[in-house]
Amino acid sequence: MQQEINDIARGMSVSISRIVRAAEVRERLGVGASTLSAMLAAGKFPKPFPIFPGGRAVGWRECEIETWLQQRRSEAEAGHE
């Protein structure tokens, strides 16, 4: 039984990511609220999602923020070669 569970677990690709709120996003990026809003409006940053259906609270998946930051780092490094 345990072997079957292990086999299933290895075959599954489960992505669980922490929800990051706007204050933490701003802190990680080193930007203010207006800059984050401008980045969102320009489509230059991942869109947040509602945390609760019908609610106003939004958040980002931490993995999406990390991916976006890594892409910026890669672009910056490529520009300095």
PDB file with one MODEL, atoms N, CA, C and O in Angstrom:
MODEL        1
ATOM      1  N   MET A   1       0.824  -1.198   0.000  1.00  0.00           N
ATOM      2  CA  MET A   1       0.000   0.000   0.000  1.00  0.00           C
ATOM      3  C   MET A   1       0.869   1.264   0.000  1.00  0.00           C
ATOM      4  O   MET A   1       0.642   2.173  -0.798  1.00  0.00           O
ATOM      5  N   GLN A   2       1.862   1.320   0.892  1.00  0.00           N
ATOM      6  CA  GLN A   2       2.727   2.498   0.956  1.00  0.00           C
ATOM      7  C   GLN A   2       3.471   2.693  -0.356  1.00  0.00           C
ATOM      8  O   GLN A   2       3.660   3.824  -0.805  1.00  0.00           O
ATOM      9  N   GLN A   3       3.897   1.588  -0.975  1.00  0.00           N
ATOM     10  CA  GLN A   3       4.600   1.686  -2.251  1.00  0.00           C
ATOM     11  C   GLN A   3       3.693   2.299  -3.313  1.00  0.00           C
ATOM     12  O   GLN A   3       4.148   3.114  -4.116  1.00  0.00           O
ATOM     13  N   GLU A   4       2.420   1.919  -3.328  1.00  0.00           N
ATOM     14  CA  GLU A   4       1.466   2.485  -4.285  1.00  0.00           C
ATOM     15  C   GLU A   4       1.315   3.988  -4.069  1.00  0.00           C
ATOM     16  O   GLU A   4       1.265   4.753  -5.032  1.00  0.00           O
ATOM     17  N   ILE A   5       1.243   4.403  -2.831  1.00  0.00           N
ATOM     18  CA  ILE A   5       1.120   5.829  -2.509  1.00  0.00           C
ATOM     19  C   ILE A   5       2.362   6.576  -2.979  1.00  0.00           C
ATOM     20  O   ILE A   5       2.257   7.656  -3.561  1.00  0.00           O
ATOM     21  N   ASN A   6       3.537   6.005  -2.729  1.00  0.00           N
ATOM     22  CA  ASN A   6       4.778   6.638  -3.172  1.00  0.00           C
ATOM     23  C   ASN A   6       4.834   6.748  -4.691  1.00  0.00           C
ATOM     24  O   ASN A   6       5.261   7.773  -5.223  1.00  0.00           O
ATOM     25  N   ASP A   7       4.404   5.694  -5.395  1.00  0.00           N
ATOM     26  CA  ASP A   7       4.395   5.715  -6.858  1.00  0.00           C
ATOM     27  C   ASP A   7       3.461   6.797  -7.380  1.00  0.00           C
ATOM     28  O   ASP A   7       3.800   7.508  -8.326  1.00  0.00           O
ATOM     29  N   ILE A   8       2.301   6.922  -6.777  1.00  0.00           N
ATOM     30  CA  ILE A   8       1.340   7.950  -7.189  1.00  0.00           C
ATOM     31  C   ILE A   8       1.916   9.334  -6.913  1.00  0.00           C
ATOM     32  O   ILE A   8       1.824  10.224  -7.757  1.00  0.00           O
ATOM     33  N   ALA A   9       2.506   9.517  -5.743  1.00  0.00           N
ATOM     34  CA  ALA A   9       3.063  10.818  -5.373  1.00  0.00           C
ATOM     35  C   ALA A   9       4.169  11.238  -6.331  1.00  0.00           C
ATOM     36  O   ALA A   9       4.260  12.411  -6.692  1.00  0.00           O
ATOM     37  N   ARG A  10       5.011  10.293  -6.747  1.00  0.00           N
ATOM     38  CA  ARG A  10       6.080  10.623  -7.689  1.00  0.00           C
ATOM     39  C   ARG A  10       5.519  11.025  -9.043  1.00  0.00           C
ATOM     40  O   ARG A  10       6.110  11.861  -9.728  1.00  0.00           O
ATOM     41  N   GLY A  11       4.410  10.459  -9.437  1.00  0.00           N
ATOM     42  CA  GLY A  11       3.815  10.755 -10.734  1.00  0.00           C
ATOM     43  C   GLY A  11       3.009  12.037 -10.755  1.00  0.00           C
ATOM     44  O   GLY A  11       2.669  12.541 -11.825  1.00  0.00           O
ATOM     45  N   MET A  12       2.702  12.565  -9.595  1.00  0.00           N
ATOM     46  CA  MET A  12       1.884  13.775  -9.526  1.00  0.00           C
ATOM     47  C   MET A  12       2.764  15.007  -9.562  1.00  0.00           C
ATOM     48  O   MET A  12       3.849  15.037  -8.980  1.00  0.00           O
ATOM     49  N   SER A  13       2.283  16.004 -10.245  1.00  0.00           N
ATOM     50  CA  SER A  13       2.985  17.285 -10.272  1.00  0.00           C
ATOM     51  C   SER A  13       2.101  18.296  -9.572  1.00  0.00           C
ATOM     52  O   SER A  13       1.300  18.979 -10.211  1.00  0.00           O
ATOM     53  N   VAL A  14       2.243  18.392  -8.283  1.00  0.00           N
ATOM     54  CA  VAL A  14       1.408  19.284  -7.489  1.00  0.00           C
ATOM     55  C   VAL A  14       2.204  20.536  -7.172  1.00  0.00           C
ATOM     56  O   VAL A  14       3.319  20.470  -6.653  1.00  0.00           O
ATOM     57  N   SER A  15       1.621  21.662  -7.489  1.00  0.00           N
ATOM     58  CA  SER A  15       2.286  22.926  -7.218  1.00  0.00           C
ATOM     59  C   SER A  15       1.483  23.693  -6.177  1.00  0.00           C
ATOM     60  O   SER A  15       0.395  24.196  -6.456  1.00  0.00           O
ATOM     61  N   ILE A  16       2.033  23.769  -4.990  1.00  0.00           N
ATOM     62  CA  ILE A  16       1.381  24.522  -3.927  1.00  0.00           C
ATOM     63  C   ILE A  16       2.234  25.757  -3.685  1.00  0.00           C
ATOM     64  O   ILE A  16       3.426  25.661  -3.396  1.00  0.00           O
ATOM     65  N   SER A  17       1.610  26.899  -3.809  1.00  0.00           N
ATOM     66  CA  SER A  17       2.349  28.144  -3.655  1.00  0.00           C
ATOM     67  C   SER A  17       1.655  29.027  -2.632  1.00  0.00           C
ATOM     68  O   SER A  17       0.427  29.092  -2.575  1.00  0.00           O
ATOM     69  N   ARG A  18       2.441  29.690  -1.844  1.00  0.00           N
ATOM     70  CA  ARG A  18       1.933  30.614  -0.835  1.00  0.00           C
ATOM     71  C   ARG A  18       1.331  31.832  -1.524  1.00  0.00           C
ATOM     72  O   ARG A  18       1.791  32.238  -2.591  1.00  0.00           O
ATOM     73  N   ILE A  19       0.314  32.404  -0.920  1.00  0.00           N
ATOM     74  CA  ILE A  19      -0.299  33.627  -1.438  1.00  0.00           C
ATOM     75  C   ILE A  19       0.445  34.819  -0.855  1.00  0.00           C
ATOM     76  O   ILE A  19       0.657  34.905   0.355  1.00  0.00           O
ATOM     77  N   VAL A  20       0.839  35.735  -1.730  1.00  0.00           N
ATOM     78  CA  VAL A  20       1.574  36.929  -1.328  1.00  0.00           C
ATOM     79  C   VAL A  20       0.663  38.134  -1.530  1.00  0.00           C
ATOM     80  O   VAL A  20       0.099  38.320  -2.608  1.00  0.00           O
ATOM     81  N   ARG A  21       0.523  38.943  -0.496  1.00  0.00           N
ATOM     82  CA  ARG A  21      -0.314  40.137  -0.573  1.00  0.00           C
ATOM     83  C   ARG A  21       0.494  41.314  -1.102  1.00  0.00           C
ATOM     84  O   ARG A  21       1.720  41.244  -1.189  1.00  0.00           O
ATOM     85  N   ALA A  22      -0.199  42.399  -1.457  1.00  0.00           N
ATOM     86  CA  ALA A  22       0.421  43.553  -2.110  1.00  0.00           C
ATOM     87  C   ALA A  22       1.569  44.158  -1.302  1.00  0.00           C
ATOM     88  O   ALA A  22       2.593  44.525  -1.879  1.00  0.00           O
ATOM     89  N   ALA A  23       1.423  44.267  -0.002  1.00  0.00           N
ATOM     90  CA  ALA A  23       2.488  44.872   0.815  1.00  0.00           C
ATOM     91  C   ALA A  23       3.790  44.085   0.688  1.00  0.00           C
ATOM     92  O   ALA A  23       4.865  44.675   0.587  1.00  0.00           O
ATOM     93  N   GLU A  24       3.697  42.771   0.691  1.00  0.00           N
ATOM     94  CA  GLU A  24       4.903  41.952   0.554  1.00  0.00           C
ATOM     95  C   GLU A  24       5.466  42.037  -0.863  1.00  0.00           C
ATOM     96  O   GLU A  24       6.682  42.051  -1.049  1.00  0.00           O
ATOM     97  N   VAL A  25       4.587  42.094  -1.856  1.00  0.00           N
ATOM     98  CA  VAL A  25       5.044  42.247  -3.246  1.00  0.00           C
ATOM     99  C   VAL A  25       5.825  43.551  -3.381  1.00  0.00           C
ATOM    100  O   VAL A  25       6.917  43.565  -3.950  1.00  0.00           O
ATOM    101  N   ARG A  26       5.272  44.646  -2.862  1.00  0.00           N
ATOM    102  CA  ARG A  26       5.959  45.942  -2.944  1.00  0.00           C
ATOM    103  C   ARG A  26       7.312  45.892  -2.247  1.00  0.00           C
ATOM    104  O   ARG A  26       8.299  46.427  -2.752  1.00  0.00           O
ATOM    105  N   GLU A  27       7.352  45.250  -1.089  1.00  0.00           N
ATOM    106  CA  GLU A  27       8.610  45.140  -0.344  1.00  0.00           C
ATOM    107  C   GLU A  27       9.639  44.332  -1.133  1.00  0.00           C
ATOM    108  O   GLU A  27      10.805  44.718  -1.207  1.00  0.00           O
ATOM    109  N   ARG A  28       9.218  43.227  -1.715  1.00  0.00           N
ATOM    110  CA  ARG A  28      10.146  42.386  -2.487  1.00  0.00           C
ATOM    111  C   ARG A  28      10.678  43.113  -3.714  1.00  0.00           C
ATOM    112  O   ARG A  28      11.837  42.943  -4.093  1.00  0.00           O
ATOM    113  N   LEU A  29       9.819  43.929  -4.336  1.00  0.00           N
ATOM    114  CA  LEU A  29      10.234  44.643  -5.540  1.00  0.00           C
ATOM    115  C   LEU A  29      10.935  45.952  -5.219  1.00  0.00           C
ATOM    116  O   LEU A  29      11.660  46.495  -6.053  1.00  0.00           O
ATOM    117  N   GLY A  30      10.722  46.458  -4.018  1.00  0.00           N
ATOM    118  CA  GLY A  30      11.300  47.745  -3.649  1.00  0.00           C
ATOM    119  C   GLY A  30      10.600  48.907  -4.323  1.00  0.00           C
ATOM    120  O   GLY A  30      11.233  49.899  -4.684  1.00  0.00           O
ATOM    121  N   VAL A  31       9.282  48.783  -4.494  1.00  0.00           N
ATOM    122  CA  VAL A  31       8.498  49.837  -5.147  1.00  0.00           C
ATOM    123  C   VAL A  31       7.332  50.235  -4.253  1.00  0.00           C
ATOM    124  O   VAL A  31       6.969  49.514  -3.324  1.00  0.00           O
ATOM    125  N   GLY A  32       6.754  51.389  -4.549  1.00  0.00           N
ATOM    126  CA  GLY A  32       5.588  51.858  -3.823  1.00  0.00           C
ATOM    127  C   GLY A  32       4.296  51.380  -4.469  1.00  0.00           C
ATOM    128  O   GLY A  32       4.306  50.719  -5.508  1.00  0.00           O
ATOM    129  N   ALA A  33       3.191  51.727  -3.831  1.00  0.00           N
ATOM    130  CA  ALA A  33       1.877  51.302  -4.310  1.00  0.00           C
ATOM    131  C   ALA A  33       1.574  51.839  -5.703  1.00  0.00           C
ATOM    132  O   ALA A  33       1.030  51.116  -6.538  1.00  0.00           O
ATOM    133  N   SER A  34       1.919  53.101  -5.964  1.00  0.00           N
ATOM    134  CA  SER A  34       1.602  53.682  -7.272  1.00  0.00           C
ATOM    135  C   SER A  34       2.426  53.032  -8.385  1.00  0.00           C
ATOM    136  O   SER A  34       1.934  52.856  -9.499  1.00  0.00           O
ATOM    137  N   THR A  35       3.671  52.678  -8.088  1.00  0.00           N
ATOM    138  CA  THR A  35       4.503  52.009  -9.094  1.00  0.00           C
ATOM    139  C   THR A  35       3.965  50.618  -9.392  1.00  0.00           C
ATOM    140  O   THR A  35       3.905  50.215 -10.554  1.00  0.00           O
ATOM    141  N   LEU A  36       3.576  49.884  -8.363  1.00  0.00           N
ATOM    142  CA  LEU A  36       2.995  48.560  -8.580  1.00  0.00           C
ATOM    143  C   LEU A  36       1.718  48.679  -9.399  1.00  0.00           C
ATOM    144  O   LEU A  36       1.497  47.892 -10.319  1.00  0.00           O
ATOM    145  N   SER A  37       0.878  49.653  -9.073  1.00  0.00           N
ATOM    146  CA  SER A  37      -0.360  49.864  -9.836  1.00  0.00           C
ATOM    147  C   SER A  37      -0.067  50.174 -11.295  1.00  0.00           C
ATOM    148  O   SER A  37      -0.744  49.664 -12.188  1.00  0.00           O
ATOM    149  N   ALA A  38       0.937  51.005 -11.541  1.00  0.00           N
ATOM    150  CA  ALA A  38       1.308  51.353 -12.915  1.00  0.00           C
ATOM    151  C   ALA A  38       1.830  50.128 -13.665  1.00  0.00           C
ATOM    152  O   ALA A  38       1.512  49.936 -14.839  1.00  0.00           O
ATOM    153  N   MET A  39       2.625  49.305 -12.994  1.00  0.00           N
ATOM    154  CA  MET A  39       3.138  48.084 -13.620  1.00  0.00           C
ATOM    155  C   MET A  39       1.993  47.146 -13.992  1.00  0.00           C
ATOM    156  O   MET A  39       2.003  46.539 -15.063  1.00  0.00           O
ATOM    157  N   LEU A  40       1.008  47.030 -13.105  1.00  0.00           N
ATOM    158  CA  LEU A  40      -0.151  46.181 -13.380  1.00  0.00           C
ATOM    159  C   LEU A  40      -0.961  46.728 -14.549  1.00  0.00           C
ATOM    160  O   LEU A  40      -1.367  45.976 -15.436  1.00  0.00           O
ATOM    161  N   ALA A  41      -1.195  48.041 -14.549  1.00  0.00           N
ATOM    162  CA  ALA A  41      -1.983  48.670 -15.615  1.00  0.00           C
ATOM    163  C   ALA A  41      -1.302  48.523 -16.970  1.00  0.00           C
ATOM    164  O   ALA A  41      -1.971  48.399 -17.997  1.00  0.00           O
ATOM    165  N   ALA A  42       0.033  48.538 -16.972  1.00  0.00           N
ATOM    166  CA  ALA A  42       0.792  48.419 -18.221  1.00  0.00           C
ATOM    167  C   ALA A  42       0.995  46.961 -18.635  1.00  0.00           C
ATOM    168  O   ALA A  42       1.566  46.696 -19.692  1.00  0.00           O
ATOM    169  N   GLY A  43       0.540  46.026 -17.825  1.00  0.00           N
ATOM    170  CA  GLY A  43       0.717  44.615 -18.137  1.00  0.00           C
ATOM    171  C   GLY A  43       2.148  44.136 -17.961  1.00  0.00           C
ATOM    172  O   GLY A  43       2.559  43.154 -18.579  1.00  0.00           O
ATOM    173  N   LYS A  44       2.909  44.831 -17.116  1.00  0.00           N
ATOM    174  CA  LYS A  44       4.320  44.496 -16.916  1.00  0.00           C
ATOM    175  C   LYS A  44       4.567  43.664 -15.659  1.00  0.00           C
ATOM    176  O   LYS A  44       5.713  43.440 -15.270  1.00  0.00           O
ATOM    177  N   PHE A  45       3.495  43.214 -15.036  1.00  0.00           N
ATOM    178  CA  PHE A  45       3.616  42.409 -13.829  1.00  0.00           C
ATOM    179  C   PHE A  45       2.442  41.442 -13.794  1.00  0.00           C
ATOM    180  O   PHE A  45       1.359  41.780 -14.273  1.00  0.00           O
ATOM    181  N   PRO A  46       2.628  40.247 -13.241  1.00  0.00           N
ATOM    182  CA  PRO A  46       1.521  39.281 -13.185  1.00  0.00           C
ATOM    183  C   PRO A  46       0.286  39.854 -12.489  1.00  0.00           C
ATOM    184  O   PRO A  46       0.394  40.580 -11.501  1.00  0.00           O
ATOM    185  N   LYS A  47      -0.864  39.519 -13.014  1.00  0.00           N
ATOM    186  CA  LYS A  47      -2.125  39.989 -12.435  1.00  0.00           C
ATOM    187  C   LYS A  47      -2.421  39.228 -11.137  1.00  0.00           C
ATOM    188  O   LYS A  47      -2.174  38.026 -11.044  1.00  0.00           O
ATOM    189  N   PRO A  48      -2.949  39.936 -10.149  1.00  0.00           N
ATOM    190  CA  PRO A  48      -3.349  39.254  -8.914  1.00  0.00           C
ATOM    191  C   PRO A  48      -4.671  38.517  -9.135  1.00  0.00           C
ATOM    192  O   PRO A  48      -5.343  38.713 -10.147  1.00  0.00           O
ATOM    193  N   PHE A  49      -5.022  37.684  -8.191  1.00  0.00           N
ATOM    194  CA  PHE A  49      -6.302  36.978  -8.254  1.00  0.00           C
ATOM    195  C   PHE A  49      -7.055  37.238  -6.952  1.00  0.00           C
ATOM    196  O   PHE A  49      -6.435  37.488  -5.919  1.00  0.00           O
ATOM    197  N   PRO A  50      -8.403  37.179  -6.994  1.00  0.00           N
ATOM    198  CA  PRO A  50      -9.173  37.381  -5.763  1.00  0.00           C
ATOM    199  C   PRO A  50      -8.940  36.208  -4.808  1.00  0.00           C
ATOM    200  O   PRO A  50      -9.005  35.045  -5.207  1.00  0.00           O
ATOM    201  N   ILE A  51      -8.672  36.526  -3.566  1.00  0.00           N
ATOM    202  CA  ILE A  51      -8.421  35.479  -2.578  1.00  0.00           C
ATOM    203  C   ILE A  51      -9.721  34.774  -2.214  1.00  0.00           C
ATOM    204  O   ILE A  51      -9.740  33.558  -2.022  1.00  0.00           O
ATOM    205  N   PHE A  52     -10.791  35.527  -2.120  1.00  0.00           N
ATOM    206  CA  PHE A  52     -12.103  34.968  -1.828  1.00  0.00           C
ATOM    207  C   PHE A  52     -13.058  35.375  -2.935  1.00  0.00           C
ATOM    208  O   PHE A  52     -13.049  36.535  -3.348  1.00  0.00           O
ATOM    209  N   PRO A  53     -13.882  34.460  -3.428  1.00  0.00           N
ATOM    210  CA  PRO A  53     -14.838  34.821  -4.482  1.00  0.00           C
ATOM    211  C   PRO A  53     -15.718  35.988  -4.042  1.00  0.00           C
ATOM    212  O   PRO A  53     -16.306  35.962  -2.961  1.00  0.00           O
ATOM    213  N   GLY A  54     -15.800  36.989  -4.874  1.00  0.00           N
ATOM    214  CA  GLY A  54     -16.627  38.150  -4.583  1.00  0.00           C
ATOM    215  C   GLY A  54     -15.992  39.140  -3.624  1.00  0.00           C
ATOM    216  O   GLY A  54     -16.562  40.200  -3.366  1.00  0.00           O
ATOM    217  N   GLY A  55     -14.828  38.817  -3.095  1.00  0.00           N
ATOM    218  CA  GLY A  55     -14.160  39.705  -2.148  1.00  0.00           C
ATOM    219  C   GLY A  55     -13.232  40.681  -2.845  1.00  0.00           C
ATOM    220  O   GLY A  55     -12.943  40.543  -4.034  1.00  0.00           O
ATOM    221  N   ARG A  56     -12.770  41.667  -2.096  1.00  0.00           N
ATOM    222  CA  ARG A  56     -11.863  42.673  -2.659  1.00  0.00           C
ATOM    223  C   ARG A  56     -10.399  42.315  -2.449  1.00  0.00           C
ATOM    224  O   ARG A  56      -9.528  42.839  -3.144  1.00  0.00           O
ATOM    225  N   ALA A  57     -10.121  41.438  -1.506  1.00  0.00           N
ATOM    226  CA  ALA A  57      -8.732  41.069  -1.212  1.00  0.00           C
ATOM    227  C   ALA A  57      -8.146  40.270  -2.371  1.00  0.00           C
ATOM    228  O   ALA A  57      -8.746  39.309  -2.853  1.00  0.00           O
ATOM    229  N   VAL A  58      -6.959  40.689  -2.805  1.00  0.00           N
ATOM    230  CA  VAL A  58      -6.280  39.981  -3.890  1.00  0.00           C
ATOM    231  C   VAL A  58      -4.888  39.567  -3.440  1.00  0.00           C
ATOM    232  O   VAL A  58      -4.354  40.082  -2.457  1.00  0.00           O
ATOM    233  N   GLY A  59      -4.323  38.643  -4.167  1.00  0.00           N
ATOM    234  CA  GLY A  59      -2.974  38.190  -3.871  1.00  0.00           C
ATOM    235  C   GLY A  59      -2.335  37.605  -5.116  1.00  0.00           C
ATOM    236  O   GLY A  59      -2.968  37.466  -6.163  1.00  0.00           O
ATOM    237  N   TRP A  60      -1.079  37.272  -4.975  1.00  0.00           N
ATOM    238  CA  TRP A  60      -0.311  36.662  -6.059  1.00  0.00           C
ATOM    239  C   TRP A  60       0.227  35.336  -5.560  1.00  0.00           C
ATOM    240  O   TRP A  60       0.483  35.178  -4.366  1.00  0.00           O
ATOM    241  N   ARG A  61       0.400  34.390  -6.454  1.00  0.00           N
ATOM    242  CA  ARG A  61       1.069  33.145  -6.093  1.00  0.00           C
ATOM    243  C   ARG A  61       2.562  33.445  -5.989  1.00  0.00           C
ATOM    244  O   ARG A  61       3.147  34.050  -6.887  1.00  0.00           O
ATOM    245  N   GLU A  62       3.160  33.025  -4.904  1.00  0.00           N
ATOM    246  CA  GLU A  62       4.574  33.314  -4.677  1.00  0.00           C
ATOM    247  C   GLU A  62       5.437  32.797  -5.826  1.00  0.00           C
ATOM    248  O   GLU A  62       6.413  33.442  -6.208  1.00  0.00           O
ATOM    249  N   CYS A  63       5.086  31.645  -6.372  1.00  0.00           N
ATOM    250  CA  CYS A  63       5.881  31.085  -7.468  1.00  0.00           C
ATOM    251  C   CYS A  63       5.856  31.994  -8.693  1.00  0.00           C
ATOM    252  O   CYS A  63       6.850  32.068  -9.415  1.00  0.00           O
ATOM    253  N   GLU A  64       4.741  32.692  -8.948  1.00  0.00           N
ATOM    254  CA  GLU A  64       4.663  33.620 -10.080  1.00  0.00           C
ATOM    255  C   GLU A  64       5.559  34.837  -9.854  1.00  0.00           C
ATOM    256  O   GLU A  64       6.196  35.324 -10.788  1.00  0.00           O
ATOM    257  N   ILE A  65       5.606  35.319  -8.629  1.00  0.00           N
ATOM    258  CA  ILE A  65       6.467  36.458  -8.301  1.00  0.00           C
ATOM    259  C   ILE A  65       7.930  36.053  -8.469  1.00  0.00           C
ATOM    260  O   ILE A  65       8.722  36.798  -9.047  1.00  0.00           O
ATOM    261  N   GLU A  66       8.284  34.872  -7.962  1.00  0.00           N
ATOM    262  CA  GLU A  66       9.661  34.388  -8.082  1.00  0.00           C
ATOM    263  C   GLU A  66      10.058  34.206  -9.545  1.00  0.00           C
ATOM    264  O   GLU A  66      11.176  34.547  -9.931  1.00  0.00           O
ATOM    265  N   THR A  67       9.152  33.672 -10.357  1.00  0.00           N
ATOM    266  CA  THR A  67       9.431  33.495 -11.789  1.00  0.00           C
ATOM    267  C   THR A  67       9.651  34.839 -12.456  1.00  0.00           C
ATOM    268  O   THR A  67      10.584  34.995 -13.245  1.00  0.00           O
ATOM    269  N   TRP A  68       8.801  35.816 -12.150  1.00  0.00           N
ATOM    270  CA  TRP A  68       8.924  37.154 -12.732  1.00  0.00           C
ATOM    271  C   TRP A  68      10.264  37.779 -12.342  1.00  0.00           C
ATOM    272  O   TRP A  68      10.946  38.354 -13.190  1.00  0.00           O
ATOM    273  N   LEU A  69      10.644  37.670 -11.067  1.00  0.00           N
ATOM    274  CA  LEU A  69      11.917  38.224 -10.607  1.00  0.00           C
ATOM    275  C   LEU A  69      13.098  37.541 -11.301  1.00  0.00           C
ATOM    276  O   LEU A  69      14.059  38.206 -11.690  1.00  0.00           O
ATOM    277  N   GLN A  70      13.029  36.223 -11.455  1.00  0.00           N
ATOM    278  CA  GLN A  70      14.110  35.496 -12.119  1.00  0.00           C
ATOM    279  C   GLN A  70      14.235  35.923 -13.579  1.00  0.00           C
ATOM    280  O   GLN A  70      15.346  36.045 -14.095  1.00  0.00           O
ATOM    281  N   GLN A  71      13.111  36.150 -14.244  1.00  0.00           N
ATOM    282  CA  GLN A  71      13.148  36.617 -15.633  1.00  0.00           C
ATOM    283  C   GLN A  71      13.813  37.987 -15.720  1.00  0.00           C
ATOM    284  O   GLN A  71      14.597  38.236 -16.636  1.00  0.00           O
ATOM    285  N   ARG A  72      13.510  38.876 -14.780  1.00  0.00           N
ATOM    286  CA  ARG A  72      14.141  40.200 -14.774  1.00  0.00           C
ATOM    287  C   ARG A  72      15.648  40.079 -14.557  1.00  0.00           C
ATOM    288  O   ARG A  72      16.436  40.761 -15.211  1.00  0.00           O
ATOM    289  N   ARG A  73      16.039  39.196 -13.621  1.00  0.00           N
ATOM    290  CA  ARG A  73      17.474  38.982 -13.372  1.00  0.00           C
ATOM    291  C   ARG A  73      18.171  38.468 -14.630  1.00  0.00           C
ATOM    292  O   ARG A  73      19.254  38.933 -14.983  1.00  0.00           O
ATOM    293  N   SER A  74      17.541  37.508 -15.299  1.00  0.00           N
ATOM    294  CA  SER A  74      18.125  36.940 -16.521  1.00  0.00           C
ATOM    295  C   SER A  74      18.259  37.995 -17.605  1.00  0.00           C
ATOM    296  O   SER A  74      19.277  38.052 -18.296  1.00  0.00           O
ATOM    297  N   GLU A  75      17.237  38.834 -17.759  1.00  0.00           N
ATOM    298  CA  GLU A  75      17.284  39.909 -18.758  1.00  0.00           C
ATOM    299  C   GLU A  75      18.397  40.902 -18.428  1.00  0.00           C
ATOM    300  O   GLU A  75      19.112  41.359 -19.319  1.00  0.00           O
ATOM    301  N   ALA A  76      18.538  41.229 -17.153  1.00  0.00           N
ATOM    302  CA  ALA A  76      19.577  42.178 -16.741  1.00  0.00           C
ATOM    303  C   ALA A  76      20.966  41.600 -16.993  1.00  0.00           C
ATOM    304  O   ALA A  76      21.859  42.307 -17.462  1.00  0.00           O
ATOM    305  N   GLU A  77      21.150  40.327 -16.685  1.00  0.00           N
ATOM    306  CA  GLU A  77      22.445  39.682 -16.914  1.00  0.00           C
ATOM    307  C   GLU A  77      22.756  39.595 -18.404  1.00  0.00           C
ATOM    308  O   GLU A  77      23.902  39.791 -18.809  1.00  0.00           O
ATOM    309  N   ALA A  78      21.755  39.305 -19.215  1.00  0.00           N
ATOM    310  CA  ALA A  78      21.955  39.208 -20.664  1.00  0.00           C
ATOM    311  C   ALA A  78      22.316  40.569 -21.248  1.00  0.00           C
ATOM    312  O   ALA A  78      23.069  40.649 -22.219  1.00  0.00           O
ATOM    313  N   GLY A  79      21.787  41.631 -20.666  1.00  0.00           N
ATOM    314  CA  GLY A  79      22.069  42.981 -21.140  1.00  0.00           C
ATOM    315  C   GLY A  79      23.464  43.461 -20.800  1.00  0.00           C
ATOM    316  O   GLY A  79      23.952  44.424 -21.391  1.00  0.00           O
ATOM    317  N   HIS A  80      24.106  42.802 -19.859  1.00  0.00           N
ATOM    318  CA  HIS A  80      25.445  43.218 -19.423  1.00  0.00           C
ATOM    319  C   HIS A  80      26.564  42.367 -20.014  1.00  0.00           C
ATOM    320  O   HIS A  80      27.720  42.485 -19.608  1.00  0.00           O
ATOM    321  N   GLU A  81      26.223  41.518 -20.965  1.00  0.00           N
ATOM    322  CA  GLU A  81      27.253  40.651 -21.569  1.00  0.00           C
ATOM    323  C   GLU A  81      27.969  41.344 -22.683  1.00  0.00           C
ATOM    324  O   GLU A  81      28.863  40.762 -23.298  1.00  0.00           O
TER     325      GLU A  81
ENDMDL
END
